[in-house]
Amino acid sequence: MLDAHDVMTERAKQFDNRNLGAITKHSRKIYIPTLESIATRVADHVITVSEKDAKLMEQLNGIHRNKITVIPNGADPVDQTELTPRESVRDELGLGPDTVGLVFHGNYETGTHNLEAAERIIDVIAPQFSDRTDVQFFIIGKGTPETDLENVTTLGFVDDLYSTLNAMDLAVVPLTSGTATKLKMFDYMSVGLPIVSTEKGTEGIELEHNKHVLCSDTDTEQFVSSIERLLEDDALRDRLRRNARRLIKEKYNWDTIGGRLNDVYENLIDR
């Protein structure tokens, strides 16, 4: 079995890890596709996390589609009663009751897609809200970029991610690159955060615009406009929140996903 959480050939093309030397950067674009090609041909069956990845596997590695099964990533719906109380976390973060917390999280030390998105928040998105004292952006994760902006707080790594996310009001995902499905989306959905995201952020997940997420173009003006729309529309925020959590419970929870994966294994063994 090859359980592919990403199409590494595509990832090697797209990602530029700033921590790697020039020789390593060049060589990985050769040996990673070679290893993946060998693995897909040797394996009896391949698991991918999205239909897009399945098609890429088929095209890039020359394997038949019937050798691939899509088993998505997911999350478990978070029980807010088991988290640190929302008010306590907001007090620690200096978030007043009338301040809206907007969050983006990821690892900024590997690859560039999360780092580019965080820098986009700092450089072009957050400055559009500099005159609003009721809006505060939070960037979470290892290697967060530094900033002097008053309306952006960089927290670095946090021990209790879900309690921190639960203390927020909106999630913003201005990704313009990256492969596979974005696990951060499932994190936001599981705690019931309304999300503004580019189409890149929603890739491989069955999210409908205006139902589960507010999907925006990569254009900064449109993305900012989408955030402003959510800030002003409580009913829309509630609808996105409810529908996203329902989608996790019905389709993207680990019990359902695990059952599907178990069926794949049993069918292969029977054959």
Buried (B, 14 or more C-beta within 10 A) or exposed (E): EBEBBBBBBBBBBEBEBEEBEEEEBEEBEEEBBEEBBEBBEEBEBBBBBBEBBBBBBBEBBEBEEEBBBBBBBBBEBBEBEEBBEBEEBBEEBEBEEEBBBBBBBBBBBBBBBBBBBBBBBBEBBBBBBEEEEEBBBBBBBEBBBEBEBEBBBBBEEBEEBBBBBBBBBBBBBBBEBBBBBBBBBBBBBBBBBBBBBBBBBBBBBEBEEEEBBBBBEEEBEEBBBBBBBBBEBEEBBEBBBEBBBBBBBEEBBEEBBEEEBEEBEEEEEEE
